[in-house]
Amino acid sequence: MLRLGLALAGTAAWLATAGVALAQTVPATWVNRVLGEWDSIQAKDGWVPQGEVRPGSLASGSEARLEYPLAAGSTYRFVVVCEPNCGAGDVELLDPAGARVGEPKALVEMPKLDAAPAAAGTYVLRVAMTDCAAAACAWSARVYLQGPAKSRRRR
């Protein structure tokens, strides 16, 4: 957990120093670059990316629903990154019956949602934008599968 906190702090520092570059970067490109960084962070903790990055763009008051087939007995992590213009919104995971899995997370905080389905099926990641400072905000989602625990050798 400490490594994740340090990684997030490093990402935040990078974002703060890249202010001029951000203003000149296409939002979708920035989102995908940050999500690429998340791939490295998640890999260090044993999470393996599954499938492709799922990009989107949402205006204030709209939502997207992404379907993911999940297997029972596996542990998954969903990560969503939204561009800096995202003012407010939330992300939640719904099971095949439409019930919420865990608590919704704030979109602006680069949310991570973990799930260990008891039953296989098609789960839905719901991304809702309640406030975007631009006409539409770019975002991307990625799902990871928890890989086998890494063995650590002591010397």
TIKE-961170 format. One record per residue: residue number from 1; residue in three letters; x, y, z of N, C-alpha, C, CB in turn. Coordinates in steps of 0.2 Angstrom, whole numbers. Last residue first. Glycine has a CB too. Layout:
<atoms>
ATOM:NUM:ALA:X:Y:Z:X:Y:Z:X:Y:Z:X:Y:Z .
...
</atoms>
This chain:
<atoms>
ATOM:155:ARG:89:-67:7:96:-68:7:99:-68:14:100:-63:2 .
ATOM:154:ARG:74:-74:2:77:-70:7:85:-72:6:75:-71:14 .
ATOM:153:ARG:63:-71:-12:68:-75:-9:72:-71:-4:73:-78:-14 .
ATOM:152:ARG:46:-72:-14:51:-67:-12:57:-72:-9:49:-62:-8 .
ATOM:151:SER:35:-75:-27:39:-78:-22:44:-73:-20:41:-85:-23 .
ATOM:150:LYS:20:-67:-31:27:-68:-32:30:-70:-26:29:-61:-34 .
ATOM:149:ALA:4:-75:-33:8:-71:-29:16:-73:-31:7:-74:-21 .
ATOM:148:PRO:-3:-74:-50:0:-78:-44:4:-74:-40:3:-84:-46 .
ATOM:147:GLY:-13:-59:-53:-9:-64:-55:-6:-68:-49:-2:-62:-59 .
ATOM:146:GLN:-28:-52:-55:-23:-53:-50:-19:-60:-52:-26:-54:-42 .
ATOM:145:LEU:-31:-43:-69:-32:-49:-66:-27:-50:-61:-33:-55:-71 .
ATOM:144:TYR:-38:-27:-74:-33:-31:-72:-35:-38:-68:-27:-27:-68 .
ATOM:143:VAL:-45:-16:-85:-46:-21:-80:-40:-25:-80:-52:-26:-82 .
ATOM:142:ARG:-47:1:-88:-43:-5:-89:-45:-9:-84:-36:-3:-89 .
ATOM:141:ALA:-54:16:-96:-54:11:-91:-50:5:-93:-62:9:-90 .
ATOM:140:SER:-53:34:-99:-51:27:-101:-52:22:-95:-44:26:-104 .
ATOM:139:TRP:-59:49:-105:-57:45:-99:-56:38:-103:-63:44:-94 .
ATOM:138:ALA:-62:66:-108:-60:60:-111:-58:56:-104:-53:61:-115 .
ATOM:137:CYS:-77:76:-108:-71:74:-105:-69:67:-107:-72:74:-97 .
ATOM:136:ALA:-85:89:-117:-84:82:-115:-78:80:-112:-86:77:-122 .
ATOM:135:ALA:-83:103:-116:-89:100:-119:-90:93:-117:-89:101:-126 .
ATOM:134:ALA:-76:104:-99:-76:105:-106:-83:103:-109:-70:101:-109 .
ATOM:133:ALA:-78:102:-86:-77:109:-87:-77:110:-95:-71:111:-84 .
ATOM:132:CYS:-91:91:-81:-85:92:-85:-84:99:-87:-86:87:-91 .
ATOM:131:ASP:-100:82:-69:-98:89:-71:-91:88:-75:-97:93:-64 .
ATOM:130:THR:-104:69:-69:-109:74:-67:-107:81:-68:-110:73:-60 .
ATOM:129:MET:-103:54:-78:-100:61:-78:-105:66:-75:-97:63:-85 .
ATOM:128:ALA:-100:38:-74:-105:43:-74:-101:50:-73:-111:42:-69 .
ATOM:127:VAL:-98:21:-79:-94:28:-78:-99:33:-79:-88:28:-83 .
ATOM:126:ARG:-100:5:-74:-104:11:-75:-99:17:-74:-110:11:-71 .
ATOM:125:LEU:-96:-10:-79:-93:-5:-76:-97:2:-78:-85:-4:-78 .
ATOM:124:VAL:-104:-25:-77:-105:-19:-80:-101:-14:-76:-112:-17:-81 .
ATOM:123:TYR:-102:-43:-80:-102:-37:-76:-102:-31:-80:-96:-38:-70 .
ATOM:122:THR:-107:-58:-85:-105:-52:-88:-107:-46:-83:-109:-50:-94 .
ATOM:121:GLY:-100:-72:-75:-105:-68:-79:-103:-62:-82:-111:-67:-74 .
ATOM:120:ALA:-98:-82:-61:-96:-80:-67:-102:-76:-71:-93:-86:-72 .
ATOM:119:ALA:-99:-78:-44:-102:-82:-49:-99:-78:-56:-110:-81:-49 .
ATOM:118:ALA:-91:-71:-35:-93:-78:-33:-96:-82:-39:-98:-78:-27 .
ATOM:117:PRO:-78:-60:-40:-85:-63:-41:-86:-70:-39:-86:-63:-49 .
ATOM:116:ALA:-70:-49:-33:-69:-56:-33:-76:-60:-34:-65:-59:-27 .
ATOM:115:ALA:-64:-33:-37:-70:-38:-36:-67:-45:-37:-75:-36:-42 .
ATOM:114:ASP:-60:-16:-34:-58:-23:-34:-64:-27:-33:-53:-24:-28 .
ATOM:113:LEU:-57:-1:-42:-63:-5:-39:-60:-12:-40:-69:-4:-43 .
ATOM:112:LYS:-50:14:-41:-49:7:-42:-54:4:-39:-42:5:-39 .
ATOM:111:PRO:-51:31:-49:-53:26:-44:-51:19:-46:-60:26:-44 .
ATOM:110:MET:-45:45:-49:-42:39:-53:-44:33:-49:-35:40:-53 .
ATOM:109:GLU:-53:54:-44:-48:52:-40:-45:46:-43:-51:50:-33 .
ATOM:108:VAL:-64:58:-51:-58:62:-52:-53:60:-48:-60:69:-49 .
ATOM:107:LEU:-74:48:-48:-71:48:-55:-64:52:-55:-75:50:-60 .
ATOM:106:ALA:-76:40:-33:-76:46:-37:-71:46:-43:-73:52:-32 .
ATOM:105:LYS:-85:24:-33:-79:28:-32:-79:35:-36:-72:24:-33 .
ATOM:104:PRO:-97:14:-24:-95:18:-30:-89:22:-28:-100:23:-32 .
ATOM:103:GLU:-93:-1:-16:-95:6:-15:-93:9:-22:-92:9:-9 .
ATOM:102:GLY:-98:-18:-21:-94:-13:-17:-97:-6:-18:-87:-13:-20 .
ATOM:101:VAL:-108:-19:-34:-102:-23:-31:-98:-18:-28:-98:-27:-36 .
ATOM:100:ARG:-125:-17:-36:-119:-14:-35:-114:-19:-32:-119:-7:-31 .
ATOM:99:ALA:-135:-27:-47:-133:-25:-40:-126:-22:-40:-134:-31:-35 .
ATOM:98:GLY:-137:-33:-60:-138:-26:-59:-137:-23:-52:-145:-24:-61 .
ATOM:97:ALA:-135:-46:-61:-141:-45:-60:-143:-37:-59:-143:-48:-53 .
ATOM:96:PRO:-121:-46:-64:-125:-48:-69:-133:-46:-68:-125:-55:-71 .
ATOM:95:ASP:-116:-31:-54:-115:-38:-56:-120:-40:-61:-117:-43:-49 .
ATOM:94:LEU:-107:-16:-57:-113:-19:-56:-113:-27:-58:-119:-16:-61 .
ATOM:93:LEU:-96:-4:-51:-97:-10:-54:-103:-14:-52:-91:-15:-52 .
ATOM:92:GLU:-94:14:-54:-96:8:-50:-97:2:-54:-103:10:-47 .
ATOM:91:VAL:-89:30:-52:-88:24:-56:-91:19:-51:-81:23:-58 .
ATOM:90:ASP:-94:48:-55:-93:42:-51:-92:35:-55:-98:41:-45 .
ATOM:89:GLY:-90:65:-54:-93:59:-57:-91:53:-53:-90:58:-65 .
ATOM:88:ALA:-83:81:-58:-86:76:-54:-89:71:-58:-91:80:-49 .
ATOM:87:GLY:-74:87:-67:-75:90:-61:-78:85:-56:-80:96:-62 .
ATOM:86:CYS:-61:84:-79:-67:81:-75:-68:84:-68:-65:73:-74 .
ATOM:85:ASN:-50:90:-84:-56:94:-84:-62:90:-81:-58:95:-91 .
ATOM:84:PRO:-40:80:-84:-40:85:-78:-46:89:-78:-34:90:-79 .
ATOM:83:GLU:-47:64:-88:-43:70:-90:-44:75:-84:-45:73:-96 .
ATOM:82:CYS:-48:49:-79:-51:54:-82:-47:60:-83:-58:56:-79 .
ATOM:81:VAL:-46:32:-77:-43:38:-77:-47:43:-81:-35:37:-80 .
ATOM:80:VAL:-49:17:-68:-52:22:-73:-48:29:-72:-60:23:-71 .
ATOM:79:VAL:-47:0:-66:-44:7:-65:-47:12:-70:-37:7:-65 .
ATOM:78:PHE:-52:-14:-58:-54:-9:-63:-51:-3:-61:-62:-9:-64 .
ATOM:77:ARG:-47:-30:-54:-46:-23:-52:-48:-19:-58:-39:-21:-49 .
ATOM:76:TYR:-52:-46:-48:-51:-41:-54:-50:-35:-51:-56:-42:-59 .
ATOM:75:THR:-49:-63:-45:-49:-56:-42:-47:-51:-48:-45:-56:-36 .
ATOM:74:SER:-59:-78:-47:-53:-74:-49:-54:-67:-46:-52:-73:-57 .
ATOM:73:GLY:-71:-85:-44:-65:-87:-41:-58:-83:-43:-63:-94:-42 .
ATOM:72:ALA:-78:-83:-60:-79:-85:-53:-72:-87:-50:-84:-90:-51 .
ATOM:71:ALA:-74:-71:-73:-74:-78:-70:-75:-78:-63:-68:-82:-73 .
ATOM:70:LEU:-83:-59:-82:-78:-61:-77:-79:-68:-75:-79:-56:-71 .
ATOM:69:PRO:-84:-49:-96:-85:-56:-94:-80:-57:-88:-85:-61:-100 .
ATOM:68:TYR:-90:-33:-95:-84:-37:-94:-86:-44:-92:-79:-34:-89 .
ATOM:67:GLU:-96:-18:-103:-97:-25:-101:-91:-29:-101:-102:-28:-106 .
ATOM:66:LEU:-99:-1:-98:-94:-6:-101:-95:-13:-99:-87:-4:-100 .
ATOM:65:ARG:-108:13:-100:-108:6:-97:-104:1:-101:-116:3:-96 .
ATOM:64:ALA:-108:30:-96:-106:24:-101:-106:18:-97:-99:25:-104 .
ATOM:63:GLU:-117:45:-95:-114:39:-93:-112:34:-98:-118:36:-87 .
ATOM:62:SER:-120:63:-92:-120:57:-96:-116:51:-93:-118:58:-103 .
ATOM:61:GLY:-118:75:-86:-124:72:-86:-125:66:-89:-129:77:-88 .
ATOM:60:SER:-106:82:-97:-109:82:-91:-116:79:-91:-110:90:-88 .
ATOM:59:ALA:-100:69:-109:-102:76:-107:-105:76:-100:-107:79:-112 .
ATOM:58:LEU:-86:58:-111:-93:60:-108:-94:67:-107:-94:56:-102 .
ATOM:57:SER:-78:46:-120:-78:53:-119:-86:54:-116:-77:57:-126 .
ATOM:56:GLY:-66:32:-118:-73:35:-119:-72:43:-119:-78:32:-114 .
ATOM:55:PRO:-57:16:-120:-58:24:-120:-65:26:-121:-53:27:-125 .
ATOM:54:ARG:-51:3:-113:-57:5:-116:-58:13:-115:-63:1:-112 .
ATOM:53:VAL:-37:-7:-117:-39:-1:-114:-46:1:-117:-34:5:-114 .
ATOM:52:GLU:-40:-24:-120:-38:-18:-122:-40:-12:-117:-40:-16:-129 .
ATOM:51:GLY:-36:-38:-109:-39:-35:-114:-36:-28:-116:-47:-34:-113 .
ATOM:50:GLN:-30:-36:-93:-34:-40:-97:-37:-36:-103:-39:-43:-92 .
ATOM:49:PRO:-14:-34:-85:-19:-31:-89:-23:-37:-93:-16:-26:-94 .
ATOM:48:VAL:-11:-41:-69:-10:-42:-76:-16:-39:-80:-9:-50:-77 .
ATOM:47:TRP:-4:-37:-53:-10:-37:-57:-8:-37:-65:-14:-30:-56 .
ATOM:46:GLY:7:-37:-45:5:-43:-47:-2:-43:-51:4:-48:-41 .
ATOM:45:ASP:13:-25:-42:9:-28:-36:5:-34:-39:3:-23:-34 .
ATOM:44:LYS:19:-21:-53:23:-22:-48:19:-26:-42:26:-15:-45 .
ATOM:43:ALA:7:-19:-61:12:-25:-63:16:-26:-57:16:-24:-69 .
ATOM:42:GLN:3:-7:-57:-1:-13:-55:3:-19:-56:-7:-13:-60 .
ATOM:41:ILE:13:2:-62:11:2:-55:8:-5:-53:7:8:-53 .
ATOM:40:SER:11:-1:-76:18:-2:-73:17:-3:-65:23:3:-74 .
ATOM:39:ASP:-2:4:-78:0:-3:-80:7:-5:-76:1:-4:-88 .
ATOM:38:TRP:-1:17:-75:-4:13:-70:-3:5:-72:-12:14:-71 .
ATOM:37:GLU:5:22:-87:9:22:-80:6:17:-75:9:29:-78 .
ATOM:36:GLY:-6:20:-95:0:16:-96:5:16:-90:4:19:-102 .
ATOM:35:LEU:-14:30:-90:-16:23:-89:-10:19:-90:-22:22:-93 .
ATOM:34:VAL:-7:41:-94:-7:40:-87:-9:33:-86:-12:45:-84 .
ATOM:33:ARG:-9:40:-108:-2:40:-105:-2:38:-98:2:47:-106 .
ATOM:32:ASN:-22:41:-109:-19:35:-110:-12:34:-108:-20:34:-118 .
ATOM:31:VAL:-24:55:-105:-27:49:-101:-24:43:-102:-35:49:-103 .
ATOM:30:TRP:-17:61:-115:-14:62:-108:-17:56:-104:-17:68:-105 .
ATOM:29:THR:-25:58:-126:-18:56:-126:-15:56:-119:-13:60:-131 .
ATOM:28:ALA:-37:64:-123:-37:57:-123:-30:54:-123:-40:55:-130 .
ATOM:27:PRO:-32:78:-123:-34:75:-117:-34:67:-117:-41:77:-115 .
ATOM:26:VAL:-17:83:-131:-24:81:-132:-26:77:-126:-25:77:-138 .
ATOM:25:THR:-8:96:-123:-9:89:-125:-16:87:-126:-6:84:-119 .
ATOM:24:GLN:-6:108:-119:-4:108:-126:-6:100:-128:3:110:-127 .
ATOM:23:ALA:-8:108:-105:-12:112:-109:-11:111:-116:-10:119:-107 .
ATOM:22:LEU:2:99:-102:-5:97:-101:-9:101:-106:-7:96:-94 .
ATOM:21:ALA:14:107:-102:13:102:-107:6:99:-107:18:96:-106 .
ATOM:20:VAL:11:115:-91:11:118:-98:10:113:-103:18:122:-99 .
ATOM:19:GLY:11:105:-81:6:109:-82:5:112:-89:5:115:-77 .
ATOM:18:ALA:20:96:-75:19:96:-83:13:100:-85:17:89:-84 .
ATOM:17:THR:21:97:-62:26:100:-66:25:100:-73:33:96:-64 .
ATOM:16:ALA:9:90:-58:10:97:-56:16:100:-60:12:97:-49 .
ATOM:15:LEU:12:77:-63:6:81:-66:7:88:-64:0:78:-63 .
ATOM:14:TRP:22:73:-55:23:74:-62:18:78:-65:23:67:-66 .
ATOM:13:ALA:16:73:-43:21:78:-44:22:79:-51:27:75:-40 .
ATOM:12:ALA:7:62:-46:4:69:-44:9:74:-45:1:69:-37 .
ATOM:11:THR:16:52:-47:12:54:-53:9:61:-52:6:49:-54 .
ATOM:10:GLY:21:52:-34:25:53:-40:21:55:-46:29:47:-41 .
ATOM:9:ALA:9:48:-27:12:55:-26:17:57:-31:16:54:-19 .
ATOM:8:LEU:7:36:-32:2:41:-34:5:48:-32:-4:40:-29 .
ATOM:7:ALA:19:29:-27:18:30:-34:13:35:-36:16:23:-37 .
ATOM:6:LEU:16:30:-14:22:34:-16:21:35:-24:28:30:-15 .
ATOM:5:GLY:5:22:-13:4:29:-11:10:33:-14:4:29:-3 .
ATOM:4:LEU:10:10:-17:5:13:-21:5:20:-20:-2:10:-20 .
ATOM:3:ARG:19:8:-7:22:8:-13:17:12:-18:24:2:-17 .
ATOM:2:LEU:10:6:4:15:12:4:17:13:-3:20:10:9 .
ATOM:1:MET:4:-6:0:0:0:0:4:6:0:-5:0:6 .
</atoms>
